[in-house]
């Protein structure tokens, strides 16, 4: 059993980027690869959005955020957090069945770390917001997104589930 809170703390995601650890691991599959927290995945396997699923309350709604807190690099995160994907108001049935649905406020942008920027962390976080729809405007840019501000603005609290992986440019 993966200790998701410990993995997020060890990777310096909690509390720096995400104020609270997720309650459980988000099941993610990229190009047939089952994501384990902290594993390294080649960018060539990240071209398409992952399939994700989780056992959740069938009456709830969810929002998914995917960021790169290490853009341009972990040493120089000048445009972090980079918003790779933002899907609001996902029906529970989509989460349970692993269907990619909801309001895509920022379409999936595949990770493409620059050469010589070493490993980047990619964090996918799922929030539950029971009985309410979020009014999430489409972000005007992917650069300098703040997960903490997003959580606060939409009163989301701790994520129900999350996962993260590393990727780097293969030309380094």
N, C-alpha and C positions, 0 to 999 in steps of 0.2 A: 504494500500500500504506500503510495506516494504521500509524503507530508508536504502538501502544497504550500502551506504558510512558510515552512522552513526553506523550501526551494526559492520562493519569492524574496525572502529576506536575504538569503545567501547571494542571490543575483543582484542585490541592491535595488530591487524594484519597490519593495515595501521597506520603510515608509516614504522613501524619497519621491517616487513617481505615483504610487498608489497608496493612499493613506492607510488602508486596512487590507489585510490578506483576504483572498477569496475563500469562500466556505468549502468549495470543492474544485476538482480539476475539470476543466472543460474538455470534452472529447473532441479532438480535432484530427482530421485526416487530410493531408496535402498529397495529391498525386499518389495515393495508395500508402503513404507513410503515416503511421499512427504517431502523433506527437507526444513525446514524454517531456515534462518540464526540463528546460535547460539543454536539450539535445541540439546538435548542430545539423542544419539542413542546407543542402545546396540550393542557391537561387533558381537553378533550372527546374527544381521541383516545386517552386512557389509561384509559377506563372498564373495559375488559376486559383480562385478563391477556394478555401478549404471547405470540406463538409464538416459540420459540427452537430453534435447532438448531446442531449442531457435529459435525464428524467426530471420533469418540472411540473409544477402546478398547472393543470390543463386550463385553468381560468385566467391565467396571468398573461402579461405582455413583457417583452424584453427589449433591451437595447444592447448592441454589440459595438465595441470600439477596438480597433487595432492600431497600435502606434509603434514607432521606432524612436525610443528616447535617446538614441545614439547617432543622430544625423547632424552633422556630417560624419563625426566619429565620436567614440566615447570620450576621448580626450578633448575634443572640440565640438560639443553638441550645439553648434551655432544656430541650426534651424529646427532643433528638437522642441517639442516632440513632433515628429512627422506623422501626420494622420494618413494611414494606409486604407482605412475602411471605417465607415460609420453607417450602421443600419439601426433605425429606430422602429419602435412599435412592432416588433416581431411577434406574431401569434405563437402561443405555446405549442400548437400542433406542429409548426415548422421546426421548433427546437427538438421536440420529441422524435419527429420523423427524419430529422437531418435534412430538411428542405431549406434552400437558400431563399428566404422571403423576408418581407418587411419593407420599410421605406428606406431605400438606399440614398442617404443624404450625401455620402461621399462614396462613389463606386470603388470596388476593390482595386488597389494599386499594388502590383507585385513588388516585393522587396528587390532592390537593385543597389546594394551597397557599392560605393565607389572604390576603386583600387587603393590600396595602402591605407585603408581606414579600419583594418582589423575586424574583429567580430562586432556585429550589431545585435542588440536584443530586440526581439519583436514580441510585443505583448498583446494578447487578445483577452478582452475582459467582457463578461456578460453580466448585465444588471437586470434585476427584476423590478418592475413597477406595476404592482397589482392594482387593477381597477382604474388606471388612468393612462391616457395617451400622452406622450411627450410631444411638445411643440419644438422640434429641433430644426432650426434654419439650416440650409445648405451652407457649409463653411465656404468662405470665399477663397481660401488657400489651404493647402495641406501643411504648410510650415507653421511652426510655433503654436501648435495645438496644446492645450493644457488639460490633461486628464483630471487633475485635481479641481480645476475651475469648472469643468463640465459636470463632474459629480456634484459639486456644490450648487451650481446653477439649477440643475434639474432635481436636486434633493434625492439622490440615488442611494446614498449609504454604501455599505460594503457590497462588493460584487458577489453574486450568487456563485459564479464560477469564473475561472480564468486559466490561461496556459501561456507559456512563452517558449521561444526557441531562439537559437543563435543562427546567423548566416553571415557570410563574408564574401567579398568579391573573389572569384576564383582565379583572377589574373595576378594576385599579389605575389 
